[in-house]
Amino acid sequence: MGYRKKIVVLIPCYNEEKGLGGVIDNIPRDTLGLLGYDVEVLVIDNNSSDNTVAIARSRKVRVIHEYRQGKGFALITGFNSVPEDADIVVMIDGDDTYKTKEMLRLIEPLDSNFCDVVIGTRLNGKMSKESMTYFNRVGNWFLTFLVRVAYHGNVTDVCTGYVAWKREVIDQLKNYLKSDGFSIEMEMITKMIRMGCEIFSVPISYNVRGGSSTLRPIKDGVVIFSTWLKNLHWIPEKPIKEDISYKLPTSKEVFVSK
């Protein structure tokens, strides 16, 4: 038998009893197995008070507890828990808004060495009518526009909860992350661009979530924007690729598209 690659799926959760079962059950394990992948699922429980942990354990997946409240804390703990033999790491929210059966779409560009990171984009994908408010959609468009203009990032959805990475990106990225809440996606994307990662977006589906959201659109939006601003002049200790010529944007480039 030839070498089998390993995919680790990280699912950060806070009170996701209504969606988590579907997220885990719909991982395309059989198809991935035929393509030479083994799959390990890590559910990062962030102080859930419902049946989230019981649902995860009933599926016989690994459960990790992060008692500091916030998605950023949960995801960083997940990154630090990725086993050493992982080849690809996938993050997906536990509310069943994203389709785990579409995971192959994110994995193929990494497996073929087309890029280092794949972003699942809702804004250029198939969104159900009630899945995102108009206010949140406009806010996401605006934040994405700012990243494309100021960071020259090839992304079309900076707040997505569906991302896949090569393992070596996670090994470096996790050392730079500081966000404790919903600004974690903005921090990851802006810092990965500064690290010289090749990032591409693929369209995905986005459905109405199971259960209620803890996102506070205005308050969290301000924090996300602050993260965008703070990282404009952030420089990594070492680029992910040595041949990347790192360059900060000029003051004109921050506000004028290429």
N, C-alpha and C positions, 0 to 999 in steps of 0.2 A: 504494500500500500504506500502511495506517495505521501509527501508532506501535506498535512492539512492545516489550513489557516484558521485563526480564531477571531471571531467577532465578539466584542463585549458590548452589551446594550445597557446603558445607564438610564434609569427612570427615576428622576427626583419626584417625590410625592409628598403632598400635604393634604390629607383628607380626600383621597381619590378613590373611594370604594366603588363609586358608580362607573368609573371608566377604566380602572387599572386591569381588571380581568380581561377585557377586550383587547387592551394593548398587548398584554403578554400572550394571550391565546392566538392572536393573528400574526405573530412573528413567523415568517415563512421558513421555518426550520427545515422542512423536507427539501424545498428547492435549494436552500443554501447548502444543505448537506450534499446534494448531488453536485453542487459546484465546488465542493471541497472545503466548505467552512463548517467549523464547530461553533456553537453559539452559547455564550454564558450571559445570563441576565442578572443585573444588580439593581435592586430596588433600594433607593436611598430614602428612608422614612424620616420626615422632618417634623416629628412630634404629632403625628396624626392621632386624632381622638376618636376616629370611626374604625371601620373594619379593614382599612388599607393593609395593615400588616398581615392580618389573617388571610386575606385574599392572596397576597403575595406568597405566603408560606404554603397555601393550598396548591399553588402551582409549582412548588418545590424549587423556587428560585432563591438566590441569596439575598438576604435583607441586611442592610447596613443602617445604623441609626445615627442621625446627626441632630443633636439636641439644641444647637444654636438655630434660632428661627430665621429662615430666609432661603430662597432658592439658590443664591450664590454660595452660601455655606454648604448646602446639600450637594451641589454640583462639584465643588472643590473636593469635598470628602469622597465623592464618587470617583473623581480623577485619581485621587491618592490611593484608591482601593482597586484600581485596574490591575489585574494579574500581569506578571512579567511576560507571559507567553502570548499576550494579545497582539494581533496585527492591525486590527481596525477597531475603533471605538465609535459607537453611535449613541447620541443623546436623543431622547424623545420624551415629551411630557406624558404624564400618567392619566390625563383627563380624557383620552380617546378622541381628541380633536384631529390628531394626525393618524394616518393609516400605516401601521407597521408592515403591512403586506407590500407597501411601496418602498421598502428598505433597499431592495436591489437597485433601484434607480440612483440612490446615493452612493452605494458601494462600488458599482462598476467603474466609475471614473478613478477611484482610488486604486482598485485592483489592477487597472490597466496603466497605472502610473501617469494618468492624464493631469492630475493635480494632487494637492496635499490635503485639501479640505473641501467638502461639498455641503452647501447650504440648501436646505429644502425651502423653496420660496412659495409662500401663500399668495402674495400679491400678483405674481405671474402664473399662478396655478389655478386650481379649481376650488373655489370657496363656496360653501353653501350660504344661502341668503342670510341666515340669522347667526352665522358663526362669529362675526366681528361687527361691532357698531361702526357707523360712518365716522364718528369722531376718532375712534381708535385707528381706523384705516388711514385717515388723513394724517394722523400723527405718525404712523409708521412710514407712510410715503415720504413725509418731510424729513424724518430722521435718516431714512435710507438715502435720500437725496444729499443730505449733508455729508454722509460717509463717502458717497461716490465722488462728490466735488472736492472735499478737503483731503481725503485719504487716497483718492484715486482707486477705491476698492471695487472689484468686480462682483458686487453683491446687489441683490434686489429685495432683500427682506432682512433688516438688521435685528428684528425682535423675534425671529422664528425660534421655536423650541425643538427643531428637527435638524440635526447636524451630524455629519460623519467626518472622522479624522483618521489620518495615518497615525499609528501609535507614537512615532517620534515627535509629532507635533504636540501631542498631549504631554509627553515627558518634559518638554521645555515650557509650554504654555502654563501649566499648572503652577509653576514657580512664580509667575507674574500676576496671578489673579488675586484681587482684593475685595471685589464686590460681594456684598452679603445678600442682596435682593435681586429684583428683576432687571437691574442694570448689567447683570452678568453677561448677557448676550452681546450687548454693545461693547463691553470691555473686551470680551474674547475676540470679536471681529476686528475692532480697531487695533488691538495688539497683534493679532495674527498678520494683519496687513503690514504693520511695522516690522514684524519678524521676517518678512519676505516670503510668506507662505503663498502658494498659488491656490486661489480660492475661486470656485465656480458655483453657480446656482442652478438648481434643477427644479422644475415645477412639481408641486405636490398638491394633494387634496387637503382641505381644511373643513372640519365639520363642527357642529354645535357641541360644546363640551358637556360631559356628564358631571353634575354637581355645580356648585357655585365657585366663581373665581375670587381670588384675594387681590387681584390687580387693582390698583387705584390709579386710573388713567392720568389725572392731572399731576398728582404728587409723584407717582413713579415716573411719569414722563419728564418731569423736571430733573429728576435724578439721572435718568438715562441721557438727557441732553448734557448735563454736567459731566458725565463720563466721557461723552464725545469730545467735549471741550478740553477736559483735563488731559486726554491722551494725545492731543494734537502734536505735542512736542516730546512724547515719550519715546525713548530709544531702548531697544533690548540690549542686554549684555552681549548677546551673540546672535546674529541672524540665523534663521533655520537653514539657510543655504548660503554658502560662502561666496558665491558669485553674484549675490544680490548687491547692487550698489545702493546703499541706503541714502535717502534724501528727504529732508523735511520739506513740507510745502512752504512756499513763500507766502507773505501776507496776502498777495493778490490771488494766489492759487487757492487759498482757503475759501474764497467767495466767488471765484470765477471758474466755470467748468473748463475742462481741457478742450 
